[in-house]
Amino acid sequence: MPPNSLGPTSSQSSTQDGADNRDVLTRLRTDIVSSEFAPEARLKFAEMTKRYDVGVGTLREALSQLSSEGFVTVEAGKGFRVAPVSAEELLEITDHFIAFEKRAVREAIVHGGEDWETKIVAVHHRLSLIESLPWERRMERHSEWVERHREFHEALVSACQGRWLFRLRSIMFDQLDRYRFVTKRAPDGLGGRKFDEHRDIMTATLARDADLAASLIEQHIRDTSERAIKLL
């Protein structure tokens, strides 16, 4: 290509490739978490490259990353599949997430300032607008609830100073979210009790009561996991 042409430079091409990789990784993870692909479903390259409009290399890289995160399995000669689900795995994920989340909220309470508090109140209000609706209405807005629920729990720990701690709890949160979809159609899955629990967690966190906030978070997570186990 001539020196004065307007074609992309190697650095621009590399940047675009990196953006494409992150985009397909995020979309794939979201689709697996939200049960667009059932547990143990085969992930066929011919179908996936069309669905995500990416090349085989980009798709393989994203699937390999998701394999390292536990969302995908790979078998020699058989390709990639969505990871299976089990009560035993959910119990282990729950224990890890609770440990990370309790540490993260304690750190956040120590380091969080007024902006952190304001963010928690704002995202909780957005979450409560859905959780206060009748069950049928909540189900109509379930995808919004999923996003706002994530925002609320991330806001609680957003002042945590440990970068790896935050990353690890985020991976575990995604894993729990995958199991949470098992209960999304159960009438009591997103009931008034969760509305009260989120409010109480917010109140304890803003009051800087680390012991109470950590205890409430553990009860909140274990209750959700126990109901998911019954429906697996």
ROSE-4610 file (N, C-alpha, C; in Angstrom, 1 decimal, always signed):
// ROSE-4610
residu = [M/M/M/P/P/P/P/P/P/N/N/N/S/S/S/L/L/L/G/G/G/P/P/P/T/T/T/S/S/S/S/S/S/Q/Q/Q/S/S/S/S/S/S/T/T/T/Q/Q/Q/D/D/D/G/G/G/A/A/A/D/D/D/N/N/N/R/R/R/D/D/D/V/V/V/L/L/L/T/T/T/R/R/R/L/L/L/R/R/R/T/T/T/D/D/D/I/I/I/V/V/V/S/S/S/S/S/S/E/E/E/F/F/F/A/A/A/P/P/P/E/E/E/A/A/A/R/R/R/L/L/L/K/K/K/F/F/F/A/A/A/E/E/E/M/M/M/T/T/T/K/K/K/R/R/R/Y/Y/Y/D/D/D/V/V/V/G/G/G/V/V/V/G/G/G/T/T/T/L/L/L/R/R/R/E/E/E/A/A/A/L/L/L/S/S/S/Q/Q/Q/L/L/L/S/S/S/S/S/S/E/E/E/G/G/G/F/F/F/V/V/V/T/T/T/V/V/V/E/E/E/A/A/A/G/G/G/K/K/K/G/G/G/F/F/F/R/R/R/V/V/V/A/A/A/P/P/P/V/V/V/S/S/S/A/A/A/E/E/E/E/E/E/L/L/L/L/L/L/E/E/E/I/I/I/T/T/T/D/D/D/H/H/H/F/F/F/I/I/I/A/A/A/F/F/F/E/E/E/K/K/K/R/R/R/A/A/A/V/V/V/R/R/R/E/E/E/A/A/A/I/I/I/V/V/V/H/H/H/G/G/G/G/G/G/E/E/E/D/D/D/W/W/W/E/E/E/T/T/T/K/K/K/I/I/I/V/V/V/A/A/A/V/V/V/H/H/H/H/H/H/R/R/R/L/L/L/S/S/S/L/L/L/I/I/I/E/E/E/S/S/S/L/L/L/P/P/P/W/W/W/E/E/E/R/R/R/R/R/R/M/M/M/E/E/E/R/R/R/H/H/H/S/S/S/E/E/E/W/W/W/V/V/V/E/E/E/R/R/R/H/H/H/R/R/R/E/E/E/F/F/F/H/H/H/E/E/E/A/A/A/L/L/L/V/V/V/S/S/S/A/A/A/C/C/C/Q/Q/Q/G/G/G/R/R/R/W/W/W/L/L/L/F/F/F/R/R/R/L/L/L/R/R/R/S/S/S/I/I/I/M/M/M/F/F/F/D/D/D/Q/Q/Q/L/L/L/D/D/D/R/R/R/Y/Y/Y/R/R/R/F/F/F/V/V/V/T/T/T/K/K/K/R/R/R/A/A/A/P/P/P/D/D/D/G/G/G/L/L/L/G/G/G/G/G/G/R/R/R/K/K/K/F/F/F/D/D/D/E/E/E/H/H/H/R/R/R/D/D/D/I/I/I/M/M/M/T/T/T/A/A/A/T/T/T/L/L/L/A/A/A/R/R/R/D/D/D/A/A/A/D/D/D/L/L/L/A/A/A/A/A/A/S/S/S/L/L/L/I/I/I/E/E/E/Q/Q/Q/H/H/H/I/I/I/R/R/R/D/D/D/T/T/T/S/S/S/E/E/E/R/R/R/A/A/A/I/I/I/K/K/K/L/L/L/L/L/L]
num = [1/1/1/2/2/2/3/3/3/4/4/4/5/5/5/6/6/6/7/7/7/8/8/8/9/9/9/10/10/10/11/11/11/12/12/12/13/13/13/14/14/14/15/15/15/16/16/16/17/17/17/18/18/18/19/19/19/20/20/20/21/21/21/22/22/22/23/23/23/24/24/24/25/25/25/26/26/26/27/27/27/28/28/28/29/29/29/30/30/30/31/31/31/32/32/32/33/33/33/34/34/34/35/35/35/36/36/36/37/37/37/38/38/38/39/39/39/40/40/40/41/41/41/42/42/42/43/43/43/44/44/44/45/45/45/46/46/46/47/47/47/48/48/48/49/49/49/50/50/50/51/51/51/52/52/52/53/53/53/54/54/54/55/55/55/56/56/56/57/57/57/58/58/58/59/59/59/60/60/60/61/61/61/62/62/62/63/63/63/64/64/64/65/65/65/66/66/66/67/67/67/68/68/68/69/69/69/70/70/70/71/71/71/72/72/72/73/73/73/74/74/74/75/75/75/76/76/76/77/77/77/78/78/78/79/79/79/80/80/80/81/81/81/82/82/82/83/83/83/84/84/84/85/85/85/86/86/86/87/87/87/88/88/88/89/89/89/90/90/90/91/91/91/92/92/92/93/93/93/94/94/94/95/95/95/96/96/96/97/97/97/98/98/98/99/99/99/100/100/100/101/101/101/102/102/102/103/103/103/104/104/104/105/105/105/106/106/106/107/107/107/108/108/108/109/109/109/110/110/110/111/111/111/112/112/112/113/113/113/114/114/114/115/115/115/116/116/116/117/117/117/118/118/118/119/119/119/120/120/120/121/121/121/122/122/122/123/123/123/124/124/124/125/125/125/126/126/126/127/127/127/128/128/128/129/129/129/130/130/130/131/131/131/132/132/132/133/133/133/134/134/134/135/135/135/136/136/136/137/137/137/138/138/138/139/139/139/140/140/140/141/141/141/142/142/142/143/143/143/144/144/144/145/145/145/146/146/146/147/147/147/148/148/148/149/149/149/150/150/150/151/151/151/152/152/152/153/153/153/154/154/154/155/155/155/156/156/156/157/157/157/158/158/158/159/159/159/160/160/160/161/161/161/162/162/162/163/163/163/164/164/164/165/165/165/166/166/166/167/167/167/168/168/168/169/169/169/170/170/170/171/171/171/172/172/172/173/173/173/174/174/174/175/175/175/176/176/176/177/177/177/178/178/178/179/179/179/180/180/180/181/181/181/182/182/182/183/183/183/184/184/184/185/185/185/186/186/186/187/187/187/188/188/188/189/189/189/190/190/190/191/191/191/192/192/192/193/193/193/194/194/194/195/195/195/196/196/196/197/197/197/198/198/198/199/199/199/200/200/200/201/201/201/202/202/202/203/203/203/204/204/204/205/205/205/206/206/206/207/207/207/208/208/208/209/209/209/210/210/210/211/211/211/212/212/212/213/213/213/214/214/214/215/215/215/216/216/216/217/217/217/218/218/218/219/219/219/220/220/220/221/221/221/222/222/222/223/223/223/224/224/224/225/225/225/226/226/226/227/227/227/228/228/228/229/229/229/230/230/230/231/231/231/232/232/232]
x = [+0.9/+0.0/+0.9/+0.6/+1.4/+1.5/+2.7/+2.9/+1.8/+1.3/+0.3/-1.2/-1.4/-2.7/-3.4/-4.7/-5.4/-5.8/-5.2/-5.4/-5.0/-5.5/-5.2/-3.7/-3.1/-1.7/-1.8/-0.6/-0.6/-1.0/-0.7/-1.1/-2.7/-3.2/-4.7/-5.4/-4.8/-5.4/-5.4/-4.2/-4.1/-5.1/-5.3/-6.2/-7.6/-8.0/-9.3/-9.5/-8.5/-8.6/-8.8/-8.1/-8.3/-9.7/-10.3/-11.6/-12.6/-12.4/-13.3/-13.2/-12.0/-11.9/-12.6/-12.5/-13.2/-14.7/-15.2/-16.6/-17.2/-16.6/-17.2/-17.0/-16.0/-15.8/-17.0/-17.3/-18.3/-19.7/-19.9/-21.2/-21.4/-20.3/-20.4/-20.6/-19.9/-20.1/-21.5/-22.0/-23.4/-24.4/-24.2/-25.2/-25.1/-23.9/-23.9/-24.5/-24.1/-24.7/-26.2/-26.8/-28.2/-28.9/-28.2/-28.8/-29.3/-28.7/-29.0/-28.4/-27.4/-26.8/-27.0/-27.7/-27.9/-26.7/-26.6/-25.5/-25.2/-23.9/-23.4/-23.7/-24.3/-24.6/-23.3/-23.2/-22.0/-22.0/-20.8/-20.6/-19.9/-20.7/-20.2/-19.6/-18.4/-17.8/-18.5/-19.1/-19.8/-21.0/-21.7/-22.8/-22.4/-21.3/-20.9/-20.3/-19.5/-18.9/-19.9/-21.0/-22.1/-22.9/-23.1/-23.9/-23.2/-21.8/-21.1/-20.3/-20.4/-19.8/-18.3/-17.6/-16.1/-15.5/-14.2/-13.4/-13.2/-12.7/-12.5/-11.5/-10.4/-9.3/-9.8/-10.6/-11.1/-12.1/-12.9/-13.9/-13.1/-12.1/-11.4/-10.7/-10.2/-9.5/-10.5/-11.7/-12.7/-13.2/-13.4/-13.8/-12.7/-11.4/-10.4/-10.3/-10.6/-10.7/-11.8/-13.0/-14.1/-13.9/-13.1/-12.7/-11.9/-11.0/-10.2/-11.0/-12.1/-13.0/-14.1/-14.1/-15.0/-16.4/-16.6/-17.9/-18.0/-16.9/-16.8/-15.8/-16.1/-15.2/-14.7/-13.6/-13.0/-12.5/-12.9/-12.5/-11.7/-10.6/-9.8/-10.6/-10.6/-11.3/-12.8/-13.4/-14.8/-15.2/-14.2/-14.5/-15.0/-15.7/-16.1/-17.5/-17.8/-19.2/-19.4/-20.7/-21.0/-20.7/-20.2/-19.9/-21.2/-21.1/-22.3/-22.6/-23.8/-24.1/-24.4/-24.1/-24.4/-24.5/-25.2/-25.4/-24.0/-23.1/-21.8/-21.0/-21.1/-20.3/-20.9/-22.2/-22.9/-22.5/-22.4/-22.0/-20.6/-19.7/-18.3/-18.2/-18.9/-18.9/-19.5/-20.6/-21.2/-20.2/-19.5/-18.5/-17.4/-16.9/-15.8/-16.4/-17.5/-18.1/-18.3/-18.9/-19.2/-17.9/-16.8/-15.5/-15.0/-15.0/-14.5/-15.4/-16.7/-17.6/-17.5/-17.4/-17.3/-16.0/-15.0/-13.7/-13.8/-14.4/-14.5/-15.4/-16.5/-17.4/-16.7/-15.9/-15.2/-14.2/-13.5/-12.5/-13.2/-14.3/-15.1/-15.6/-16.0/-16.5/-15.4/-14.2/-13.0/-12.6/-12.7/-12.1/-13.2/-14.4/-15.5/-15.7/-16.0/-16.3/-17.8/-18.1/-19.4/-19.9/-19.0/-19.4/-19.8/-19.1/-19.4/-20.8/-21.0/-22.4/-23.5/-23.3/-24.3/-24.6/-23.5/-23.7/-24.5/-24.3/-25.0/-26.5/-26.8/-28.2/-28.9/-28.2/-28.8/-29.1/-28.1/-28.3/-29.4/-29.4/-30.4/-31.8/-31.9/-33.2/-33.7/-32.8/-33.1/-33.5/-32.8/-33.2/-34.5/-34.8/-36.0/-37.3/-37.1/-38.2/-38.8/-37.9/-38.3/-38.8/-38.0/-38.3/-39.6/-40.1/-41.3/-42.5/-42.3/-43.4/-44.0/-45.3/-45.9/-45.0/-45.1/-44.2/-44.3/-45.5/-45.6/-44.9/-45.0/-44.3/-42.8/-42.3/-40.9/-40.4/-41.1/-40.7/-40.6/-41.5/-41.4/-40.1/-39.6/-38.4/-37.2/-37.2/-36.2/-34.8/-34.6/-33.3/-32.8/-33.7/-33.3/-32.9/-33.7/-33.4/-32.0/-31.6/-30.3/-29.2/-29.3/-28.3/-28.3/-29.4/-29.5/-29.0/-29.3/-28.9/-27.4/-26.8/-25.3/-24.7/-25.3/-24.9/-24.9/-26.0/-26.1/-24.9/-24.7/-23.7/-22.3/-22.1/-20.8/-20.6/-21.7/-21.6/-21.2/-21.7/-21.4/-19.9/-19.2/-17.8/-16.9/-17.4/-16.7/-15.5/-15.6/-14.5/-13.4/-13.5/-12.5/-11.2/-10.1/-8.8/-8.1/-8.5/-7.8/-8.3/-7.5/-7.9/-8.1/-7.2/-7.4/-8.6/-8.8/-10.0/-11.3/-11.3/-12.5/-12.7/-11.6/-11.7/-12.2/-11.7/-12.1/-13.5/-14.0/-15.4/-16.3/-15.8/-16.6/-16.8/-15.7/-15.8/-16.8/-16.7/-17.6/-19.1/-19.2/-20.6/-21.2/-20.4/-20.9/-21.3/-20.5/-20.9/-22.2/-22.3/-23.6/-24.8/-24.5/-25.6/-26.1/-25.2/-25.6/-26.6/-26.3/-27.2/-28.4/-28.4/-29.5/-30.6/-30.2/-31.2/-32.1/-31.6/-32.4/-33.7/-33.7/-34.9/-35.6/-35.3/-35.9/-37.4/-37.9/-39.3/-40.1/-39.4/-40.1/-40.8/-42.1/-42.8/-42.1/-41.4/-40.7/-39.3/-38.8/-37.4/-36.9/-37.8/-37.4/-38.4/-38.8/-39.9/-39.6/-40.6/-40.4/-39.3/-39.0/-37.9/-36.6/-36.3/-35.1/-35.1/-36.2/-36.4/-35.9/-36.4/-36.0/-34.5/-34.0/-32.6/-31.7/-32.0/-31.1/-31.2/-32.3/-32.4/-31.6/-31.7/-31.0/-29.5/-29.1/-27.6/-27.1/-27.9/-27.5/-27.4/-28.4/-28.5/-27.3/-27.0/-25.8/-24.5/-24.4/-23.2/-23.0/-24.0/-23.9/-23.7/-24.2/-23.9/-22.5/-21.7/-20.4/-20.3/-21.3/-21.4/-20.9/-19.6/-19.0/-19.4/-19.5/-19.9/-21.3/-22.2/-23.6/-23.8/-23.1/-23.2/-22.7/-21.5/-21.0/-21.9/-22.5/-23.4/-24.7/-25.2/-26.4/-26.2/-25.0/-24.6/-24.5/-23.9/-23.8/-25.1/-26.0/-27.4/-28.1/-28.0/-28.6/-28.2/-26.9/-26.3/-26.7/-26.5/-26.8/-28.3/-29.2/-30.6/-30.9/-30.3/-30.5/-29.9/-28.8/-28.1/-28.9/-29.4/-30.2/-31.4/-32.1/-33.3/-33.0/-31.8/-31.4/-31.1/-30.5/-30.1/-31.4/-32.5/-33.7/-34.3/-34.0/-34.6/-33.6/-32.4/-31.5/-32.0]
y = [-1.2/+0.0/+1.2/+2.2/+3.4/+4.1/+4.8/+5.5/+6.5/+7.2/+8.2/+7.7/+6.4/+5.9/+6.0/+5.9/+6.0/+4.7/+3.6/+2.3/+2.2/+1.2/+1.1/+0.7/+1.3/+0.9/-0.4/-1.0/-2.3/-2.1/-0.9/-0.7/-0.5/+0.2/+0.4/-1.0/-1.8/-3.1/-4.0/-3.9/-4.6/-4.2/-2.8/-2.3/-2.8/-2.8/-3.2/-4.7/-5.5/-6.9/-7.1/-6.3/-6.5/-6.1/-5.1/-4.7/-5.7/-6.3/-7.4/-8.6/-8.9/-10.1/-9.8/-8.6/-8.3/-8.3/-7.8/-7.7/-9.1/-10.0/-11.4/-12.1/-11.9/-12.5/-12.1/-10.8/-10.3/-10.8/-10.8/-11.3/-12.8/-13.6/-15.0/-15.3/-14.6/-14.9/-14.5/-13.4/-13.0/-14.0/-14.5/-15.5/-16.8/-17.2/-18.5/-18.3/-17.1/-16.8/-16.8/-16.2/-16.0/-17.2/-18.3/-19.5/-19.5/-18.6/-18.7/-20.0/-20.5/-21.8/-22.7/-23.8/-24.7/-25.3/-25.7/-26.5/-27.7/-27.9/-29.0/-28.9/-27.8/-27.6/-27.5/-28.1/-28.0/-26.6/-26.0/-24.7/-24.8/-24.8/-25.1/-23.9/-24.0/-22.9/-22.3/-23.1/-22.6/-21.7/-22.1/-21.3/-20.1/-20.3/-19.2/-18.1/-18.4/-17.3/-16.4/-17.0/-16.2/-15.4/-16.1/-15.4/-14.2/-14.3/-13.1/-12.3/-12.8/-12.1/-11.8/-12.9/-12.9/-14.1/-14.0/-15.1/-16.2/-17.4/-18.6/-18.3/-17.6/-17.3/-16.5/-15.4/-14.6/-15.4/-16.2/-17.0/-18.0/-18.7/-19.7/-19.0/-17.8/-17.1/-16.8/-16.4/-16.1/-17.3/-18.4/-19.7/-20.2/-20.1/-20.5/-19.7/-18.4/-17.6/-18.0/-18.3/-18.8/-20.1/-20.9/-22.2/-22.1/-21.1/-20.8/-20.3/-19.6/-19.1/-20.1/-21.3/-22.3/-22.3/-21.5/-21.4/-22.4/-22.8/-23.7/-24.8/-26.0/-27.1/-27.4/-28.0/-28.4/-29.9/-30.6/-32.0/-32.2/-32.9/-33.1/-33.8/-33.2/-33.8/-33.6/-33.0/-32.8/-31.3/-30.5/-29.0/-28.5/-27.4/-26.7/-27.0/-27.1/-27.2/-26.2/-25.9/-25.1/-26.0/-25.5/-26.3/-26.8/-28.0/-28.5/-27.8/-28.1/-27.5/-28.7/-28.4/-29.4/-28.7/-29.4/-28.9/-28.8/-29.8/-29.7/-28.5/-28.2/-27.1/-25.8/-25.7/-24.5/-24.2/-25.2/-25.1/-24.5/-25.0/-24.6/-23.1/-22.8/-21.4/-20.5/-20.9/-20.0/-19.7/-20.8/-20.6/-19.6/-19.7/-18.8/-17.4/-17.3/-15.9/-15.2/-15.9/-15.3/-14.8/-15.7/-15.3/-14.0/-14.0/-12.8/-11.6/-11.7/-10.6/-10.0/-10.8/-10.3/-9.5/-10.0/-9.3/-8.0/-8.0/-6.8/-5.7/-6.1/-5.1/-4.5/-5.3/-4.8/-3.7/-4.0/-3.1/-1.8/-2.0/-0.9/+0.1/-0.5/+0.3/+1.1/+0.6/+1.3/+2.4/+2.2/+3.2/+4.0/+3.6/+4.4/+5.8/+6.7/+8.1/+8.4/+9.7/+10.2/+9.7/+9.8/+9.3/+7.9/+7.1/+5.6/+5.5/+6.2/+6.1/+6.5/+7.6/+8.1/+7.1/+6.5/+5.5/+4.3/+3.8/+2.7/+3.1/+4.2/+4.7/+4.7/+5.3/+5.5/+4.1/+3.2/+1.9/+1.1/+1.2/+0.5/+1.0/+2.3/+2.8/+2.3/+2.2/+1.6/+0.2/-0.6/-2.0/-2.1/-1.3/-1.4/-1.1/-0.2/+0.1/-1.2/-2.1/-3.4/-4.4/-4.5/-5.5/-5.2/-4.0/-3.6/-3.9/-4.3/-4.6/-6.0/-6.2/-7.6/-8.6/-9.9/-10.8/-10.9/-10.8/-10.9/-9.7/-8.5/-7.4/-7.5/-8.1/-8.3/-9.2/-10.2/-11.2/-10.5/-9.6/-8.8/-8.0/-7.6/-6.8/-7.5/-8.8/-9.7/-9.3/-9.0/-8.7/-7.4/-6.5/-5.2/-5.5/-6.4/-6.7/-7.3/-8.2/-8.9/-7.8/-6.8/-5.8/-4.9/-4.5/-3.6/-4.4/-5.6/-6.5/-6.5/-6.7/-6.7/-5.4/-4.3/-3.0/-2.7/-3.2/-3.0/-3.7/-4.9/-5.7/-5.1/-4.7/-4.1/-2.7/-2.0/-0.7/-0.9/-1.9/-2.2/-2.3/-3.0/-3.3/-2.4/-1.4/-0.6/+0.2/+0.4/+1.2/+0.2/-1.1/-2.1/-1.7/-1.8/-1.4/-2.6/-3.8/-4.9/-5.3/-5.0/-5.3/-6.7/-7.6/-9.0/-9.6/-9.0/-9.4/-9.1/-7.9/-7.5/-8.3/-8.7/-9.5/-10.9/-11.5/-12.8/-12.9/-11.9/-11.9/-11.7/-11.0/-10.7/-12.0/-12.9/-14.1/-15.0/-15.1/-15.9/-15.4/-14.1/-13.5/-14.0/-14.0/-14.4/-15.9/-16.7/-18.1/-18.3/-17.5/-17.6/-17.1/-16.1/-15.6/-16.6/-17.4/-18.5/-19.5/-19.8/-20.7/-19.9/-18.6/-17.9/-17.9/-18.1/-18.2/-19.4/-20.4/-21.6/-21.2/-20.2/-19.9/-18.7/-18.2/-17.0/-17.0/-18.2/-18.4/-18.8/-19.0/-19.5/-18.3/-18.3/-17.2/-16.6/-17.4/-16.8/-16.5/-16.6/-16.4/-15.0/-14.0/-12.6/-12.0/-12.6/-12.1/-10.9/-10.6/-9.4/-9.6/-10.8/-11.0/-10.5/-10.7/-10.1/-8.6/-8.0/-6.6/-6.1/-6.8/-6.4/-6.7/-7.8/-8.1/-7.1/-6.7/-5.7/-4.4/-4.0/-2.7/-2.9/-4.0/-4.2/-4.2/-4.8/-4.8/-3.4/-2.6/-1.3/-0.4/-0.6/+0.2/-0.1/-1.4/-1.8/-1.3/-1.4/-0.9/+0.6/+1.4/+2.8/+3.2/+2.4/+2.6/+2.3/+1.7/+1.3/+0.2/-0.6/-1.8/-3.0/-3.2/-4.2/-5.6/-5.9/-7.2/-7.6/-6.6/-6.8/-7.0/-6.1/-6.1/-7.4/-7.9/-9.2/-10.4/-10.3/-11.4/-11.4/-10.2/-10.1/-10.6/-10.2/-10.7/-12.2/-12.8/-14.3/-14.9/-14.4/-15.0/-14.9/-13.7/-13.4/-14.3/-14.6/-15.4/-16.9/-17.3/-18.7/-19.1/-18.2/-18.4/-18.6/-17.8/-17.9/-19.2/-19.6/-20.8/-22.1/-22.0/-23.2/-23.4/-22.3/-22.5/-23.0/-22.5/-23.0/-24.5/-24.9/-26.4/-27.2/-26.8/-27.5/-27.7/-26.7/-26.7/-27.3/-27.6/-28.2/-29.5]
z = [+0.0/+0.0/+0.0/-0.8/-0.9/+0.4/+0.7/+2.0/+2.4/+1.4/+1.7/+1.6/+1.5/+1.4/+2.8/+2.8/+4.1/+4.7/+4.3/+4.8/+6.3/+7.0/+8.4/+8.6/+9.6/+10.0/+10.8/+11.0/+11.7/+13.1/+13.7/+15.1/+15.2/+14.2/+14.1/+13.9/+13.1/+12.8/+14.1/+14.8/+16.1/+17.1/+17.2/+18.1/+17.8/+16.5/+16.1/+16.4/+16.1/+16.5/+17.9/+18.8/+20.2/+20.6/+20.0/+20.3/+19.9/+18.7/+18.2/+19.2/+19.7/+20.6/+21.9/+22.4/+23.7/+23.5/+22.3/+22.0/+22.0/+21.2/+21.1/+22.4/+23.1/+24.4/+25.4/+25.4/+26.3/+25.8/+24.5/+24.0/+24.3/+24.0/+24.3/+25.7/+26.6/+28.0/+28.5/+28.0/+28.3/+27.8/+26.6/+26.1/+26.9/+27.3/+28.1/+29.5/+30.1/+31.4/+31.4/+30.4/+30.3/+29.7/+29.5/+29.0/+27.6/+26.8/+25.3/+24.7/+25.4/+25.0/+26.3/+26.1/+27.2/+27.7/+29.0/+29.5/+28.6/+28.3/+27.5/+26.0/+25.6/+24.2/+23.4/+22.2/+21.4/+20.7/+20.7/+20.1/+18.8/+17.7/+16.4/+15.7/+15.2/+14.6/+13.5/+12.6/+11.4/+11.8/+12.9/+13.3/+14.1/+14.9/+15.8/+15.1/+14.0/+13.3/+12.6/+12.2/+11.6/+12.6/+13.8/+14.8/+15.3/+15.5/+16.1/+15.0/+13.8/+12.7/+12.9/+13.2/+13.5/+12.8/+12.7/+12.1/+13.1/+12.5/+13.4/+14.4/+14.1/+15.0/+16.2/+15.9/+17.0/+17.9/+17.3/+18.0/+18.9/+18.4/+19.1/+20.3/+20.1/+21.2/+22.4/+22.0/+23.0/+23.7/+23.0/+23.6/+24.5/+24.1/+25.0/+26.3/+26.2/+27.4/+28.3/+27.7/+28.5/+29.1/+28.4/+29.0/+30.3/+30.2/+31.4/+32.6/+32.2/+33.3/+33.7/+33.1/+33.5/+32.9/+31.8/+31.2/+30.0/+29.5/+28.3/+28.6/+28.0/+28.1/+26.7/+26.6/+25.3/+25.3/+24.3/+24.2/+22.9/+23.0/+21.8/+20.7/+19.5/+18.4/+18.4/+19.5/+19.6/+19.7/+19.9/+20.0/+21.3/+21.3/+22.5/+22.8/+24.1/+24.6/+25.8/+26.0/+27.2/+28.4/+29.5/+30.7/+31.3/+31.8/+32.5/+33.8/+34.4/+35.7/+36.7/+38.0/+39.0/+40.3/+41.2/+42.6/+43.3/+43.0/+43.7/+43.2/+41.9/+41.5/+42.0/+42.0/+42.5/+44.0/+44.8/+46.2/+46.3/+45.5/+45.5/+45.0/+43.9/+43.4/+44.5/+45.1/+46.2/+47.3/+47.7/+48.8/+48.4/+47.2/+46.7/+46.6/+46.0/+45.7/+47.1/+48.0/+49.3/+50.0/+49.9/+50.5/+49.9/+48.5/+47.8/+48.1/+48.1/+48.2/+49.6/+50.6/+52.0/+52.2/+51.6/+51.7/+50.9/+49.8/+48.9/+49.6/+50.2/+50.8/+52.0/+52.7/+53.9/+53.4/+52.4/+51.8/+51.3/+50.7/+50.1/+51.2/+52.3/+53.5/+54.0/+54.1/+54.6/+53.7/+52.4/+51.4/+50.7/+50.8/+50.0/+50.6/+49.7/+50.0/+49.7/+49.6/+49.3/+47.9/+46.9/+45.6/+45.6/+46.3/+46.4/+47.0/+48.1/+48.8/+47.8/+47.1/+46.2/+45.1/+44.6/+43.5/+44.0/+45.2/+45.8/+45.9/+46.4/+46.5/+45.2/+44.2/+42.9/+42.2/+42.2/+41.6/+42.3/+43.6/+44.4/+44.1/+43.9/+43.5/+42.1/+41.2/+39.9/+40.0/+40.8/+41.0/+41.7/+42.7/+43.5/+42.6/+41.6/+40.7/+40.0/+39.8/+39.2/+40.2/+41.3/+42.3/+43.1/+43.0/+43.7/+42.9/+41.6/+40.7/+41.0/+40.6/+40.7/+39.9/+40.2/+39.6/+38.1/+37.5/+36.1/+35.4/+36.0/+35.5/+35.6/+36.7/+36.9/+35.8/+35.5/+34.5/+33.1/+32.8/+31.5/+31.4/+32.6/+32.6/+33.2/+33.0/+33.6/+33.2/+31.9/+31.4/+32.0/+32.2/+32.9/+34.3/+35.0/+36.4/+36.5/+35.6/+35.6/+35.6/+34.7/+34.6/+35.8/+36.3/+37.5/+38.8/+38.8/+40.0/+40.0/+38.8/+38.7/+39.1/+38.6/+38.9/+40.4/+41.1/+42.5/+43.3/+43.0/+43.7/+43.4/+42.2/+41.8/+42.5/+42.7/+43.3/+44.8/+45.4/+46.9/+47.1/+46.1/+46.3/+45.4/+44.8/+43.8/+44.4/+45.7/+46.3/+46.8/+46.5/+46.9/+46.2/+46.9/+46.3/+45.7/+46.0/+45.5/+44.1/+43.1/+41.7/+41.4/+41.9/+41.6/+42.4/+43.6/+44.4/+43.7/+43.1/+42.3/+41.1/+40.4/+39.2/+39.5/+40.6/+41.0/+41.4/+42.2/+42.6/+41.4/+40.3/+39.1/+38.3/+38.3/+37.6/+38.3/+39.6/+40.4/+40.3/+40.2/+40.1/+38.8/+37.7/+36.4/+36.5/+37.2/+37.4/+38.1/+39.2/+40.0/+39.1/+38.3/+37.5/+36.5/+36.0/+35.1/+35.8/+37.1/+37.8/+38.2/+38.4/+38.8/+37.8/+36.5/+35.5/+35.6/+36.3/+36.5/+37.2/+38.1/+38.9/+38.4/+37.2/+36.7/+36.5/+36.2/+36.0/+37.2/+38.3/+39.5/+40.2/+40.6/+41.1/+42.3/+43.1/+44.3/+44.0/+42.7/+42.4/+42.6/+42.4/+42.5/+43.4/+44.5/+45.3/+46.2/+47.0/+47.9/+48.9/+49.2/+50.1/+49.6/+48.3/+47.7/+47.7/+47.5/+47.6/+49.0/+50.1/+51.4/+51.7/+51.2/+51.4/+50.8/+49.6/+48.9/+49.7/+50.2/+50.9/+52.2/+52.9/+54.2/+54.0/+52.9/+52.6/+52.3/+51.5/+51.3/+52.6/+53.4/+54.7/+55.6/+55.7/+56.5/+55.9/+54.6/+54.0/+54.1/+53.9/+54.1/+55.5/+56.5/+57.9/+58.3/+57.4/+57.6/+58.6/+58.7/+59.6/+58.8/+58.7/+57.9/+58.3/+59.6/+60.0/+59.6/+59.8/+59.4/+57.9/+57.1/+55.7/+55.1/+55.7/+55.2/+55.5/+56.7/+57.1/+56.3/+56.0/+55.1/+53.7/+53.2/+51.8/+51.8/+52.8/+52.8/+52.8/+53.7/+53.8/+52.4/+51.8/+50.6/+49.4/+49.3/+48.3/+48.5/+49.8/+50.1/+49.8/+50.2/+49.9/+48.5/+47.6/+46.2/+45.7/+46.1/+45.6/+46.1/+47.3/+47.8/+47.0/+46.6/+45.8/+44.4/+43.9/+42.5/+42.6/+43.6/+43.8/+43.7/+44.3/+44.3/+42.9/+42.0/+40.7/+39.6/+40.0/+39.0/+38.5]
